[in-house]
Amino acid sequence: MEQKRDEKEMSLTRLESETGINYNDEEKFAIVYTANDSLKKKLDMLCKLHPDQFERYVLTGDDEEVKSYHIPKKCVLIKTPATYSDEQKLKMKERGQRLSARHVKKDESTRKKTSLL
């Protein structure tokens, strides 16, 4: 016989943590329904920063695992992935390596200064 778990113990799997976005041609907002933790955090922050544009609303059955939001429809963006030539990729790689090396040198110099204190 299967034991029943408390609802508080149950959580969604990564497969079940889905996001739905609905909008129509008439209205200027979209509805986002999500169980994705990082998206919920981002949308909660946008609700705090821009309460006139972003709004969390409660649907029957909503809980902390699943939240719903009204967002401006212009925030829903589907775009073509960027494509880069081999030359552009090489330049980006070199730029990243230079920035990384500069960051490492900066960290080393900061450590030296603090060790002298």
Contacts in CASP RR format, 6 or more apart in sequence:
PFRMAT RR
TARGET T0000
AUTHOR 0000-0000-0000
METHOD contacts of the structure
MODEL  1
MEQKRDEKEMSLTRLESETGINYNDEEKFAIVYTANDSLKKKLDMLCKLH
PDQFERYVLTGDDEEVKSYHIPKKCVLIKTPATYSDEQKLKMKERGQRLS
ARHVKKDESTRKKTSLL
11 65 0 8 1.000
12 35 0 8 1.000
12 65 0 8 1.000
16 35 0 8 1.000
17 35 0 8 1.000
17 36 0 8 1.000
17 37 0 8 1.000
18 34 0 8 1.000
18 35 0 8 1.000
18 36 0 8 1.000
19 32 0 8 1.000
19 33 0 8 1.000
19 34 0 8 1.000
19 35 0 8 1.000
19 36 0 8 1.000
19 39 0 8 1.000
20 32 0 8 1.000
20 33 0 8 1.000
20 34 0 8 1.000
21 30 0 8 1.000
21 31 0 8 1.000
21 32 0 8 1.000
21 33 0 8 1.000
21 76 0 8 1.000
22 30 0 8 1.000
22 31 0 8 1.000
22 33 0 8 1.000
23 29 0 8 1.000
23 30 0 8 1.000
23 31 0 8 1.000
23 73 0 8 1.000
23 76 0 8 1.000
27 73 0 8 1.000
28 72 0 8 1.000
28 73 0 8 1.000
28 74 0 8 1.000
29 70 0 8 1.000
29 71 0 8 1.000
29 72 0 8 1.000
29 73 0 8 1.000
30 70 0 8 1.000
30 71 0 8 1.000
30 72 0 8 1.000
30 73 0 8 1.000
30 75 0 8 1.000
30 76 0 8 1.000
31 68 0 8 1.000
31 69 0 8 1.000
31 70 0 8 1.000
31 71 0 8 1.000
32 39 0 8 1.000
32 43 0 8 1.000
32 68 0 8 1.000
32 69 0 8 1.000
32 71 0 8 1.000
33 59 0 8 1.000
33 66 0 8 1.000
33 67 0 8 1.000
33 68 0 8 1.000
34 40 0 8 1.000
34 43 0 8 1.000
34 66 0 8 1.000
34 67 0 8 1.000
34 68 0 8 1.000
34 69 0 8 1.000
35 65 0 8 1.000
35 66 0 8 1.000
35 67 0 8 1.000
40 67 0 8 1.000
43 54 0 8 1.000
43 56 0 8 1.000
43 67 0 8 1.000
43 69 0 8 1.000
43 71 0 8 1.000
44 56 0 8 1.000
44 67 0 8 1.000
46 53 0 8 1.000
46 54 0 8 1.000
46 71 0 8 1.000
47 54 0 8 1.000
47 55 0 8 1.000
47 56 0 8 1.000
47 69 0 8 1.000
53 71 0 8 1.000
53 72 0 8 1.000
54 69 0 8 1.000
54 70 0 8 1.000
54 71 0 8 1.000
54 72 0 8 1.000
55 69 0 8 1.000
55 70 0 8 1.000
56 67 0 8 1.000
56 68 0 8 1.000
56 69 0 8 1.000
57 68 0 8 1.000
57 69 0 8 1.000
57 70 0 8 1.000
58 68 0 8 1.000
59 68 0 8 1.000
62 68 0 8 1.000
84 92 0 8 1.000
END
